[in-house]
């Protein structure tokens, strides 16, 4: 609790620097600070003030990092005046950035005065902000000198790239230094793109090489990549082909990726992708040849096992069986998968007895394998369909015992609970539902289990009316990779500067560590690239190497991982229109996440636009209904206004049943009405499983699974219940 000051604190810079800001009472400022972290107003000579807070320690300033400037100015001012430690330094830096964003360069200069001497972690960025403030204050000569100082004193620091870029606007020779010293910096990519149209020969090739290596997320990337390969293919080094292969792979042009990887330095990954790229592009002969080259060059590599399994899919049945036998003999970790595929081939060869023997061997010899889990799931479903719930439950329980980490386990656990209810075994059902939530809290089936346990999470017919409490984290968690400077920028909410800093620190873009890939995802989300950012984070789940897998599982236990997976852009906008439409704001957030990953100007191949992917024709129809025109679907406010109107409409069409409403949002009212009329399902879960469009079935589970994740992450009551259950479950 805040206590009154016992003595006057020395003020290091005048409060007049903030002239024009409305004055809050000290009591109001303290109340704000108490909501975001620890407020320390001890005298300057106290040991507490002198200490530097660790990045993960509670911090009033870091708690303010994601607040709008208008909501944090007074609190930051108070901290900056009273604390001459890391908290005070952080407060001054944030104040300066806020003043710059308001065009108040002169005031920012006062706040920044001498800060680089105290704030070592961000000293280069203090100079960068000073130069920007001098420019804003109409001091071009002083700004030029500061840029020069930054470029000279911190010649190897990424912040110097901004100085070189600015200096290069009056002396383009400086841009050559920028490109040479900081090729990965976004400013270098910008300069290269500007210079490319007039460049020729070796200069043009060098610029294209830079753009191919570091311009992946630029809109013109595909053009640059094609030009690099088509015009300079005969001159490209194996390393160039590696970069080209990676570029084509990341942009999902797999045929060209395979061709490029075939010319890259020989490695298990490059040779595997040479084969897989050809296979995905329908080049069967090329794929077969590449997979065989992989097996010959790298006989023991894990990629070879995967390649041989893919090779078997391309060969006639007898040859495929021989390849699968090789996998079983040489790669124990893939033996079960190969044996399961062998059973399928034997079925195709009219050898059902041998096929069944192979499947029995999977269950007996490789009981904990993915192949065994898939066989058990298939058996459980068949038994349940026949009404043999006791047998179905037995198969399910064996899967949950031996394959508890398999991706099917949440669904099987939920079905086991429902089958136990059919058998009038409520205690068994309760344990099954609790296990799903405790061991697989992120799953859609955890939400379904919570519904059956009677939690206040809203079923399909009640979720619309809920208005859950939302509590966001007090402050950010530092990323697991990167320099202290990067982490400090990120913690302070300086996302654009953190992103540019990271571009120079992120070295192994093709084979990043778990920590690097997660950090890259965080940086992308920070600058609004939520589509790729969430993909980078979610894709960590596919790590298979033991060490990487363990690192991923450790990361997954950190709430910061899930907060990155389920971020909250446009929180106020979504809340405003959700309340206007009487919709659950977390359901709307989850739907937007699924539709667009929060990218405001995204367009689908069908022409749907914006956050809620509204079709222009649908927008025209909505405008006629509400009697207003002139909406721009690429503008978040307009898009969410129309999108929530339509989601409200689909709810009203189906008596506020959110299952039918969300399915209708994806597939259209006509299809959903047809599915309902057709019938044949016993309950809502049965309806979801029988949706004939795979896309819509996945969409429904993704939206409601997303809703559940937002609820369990940001609603304190549900988060506490999930945590208690997780603590009671055996290690899976």
Order of alpha helices (4+ residues) and beta strands (2+ residues): alpha-alpha-alpha-alpha-alpha-alpha-alpha-alpha-alpha-alpha-alpha-alpha-alpha-alpha-alpha-alpha-alpha-alpha-alpha-alpha-alpha-alpha-alpha-alpha-alpha-alpha-alpha-alpha-alpha-alpha-alpha-alpha-alpha-alpha-alpha-alpha-alpha-alpha-alpha-alpha-alpha-alpha
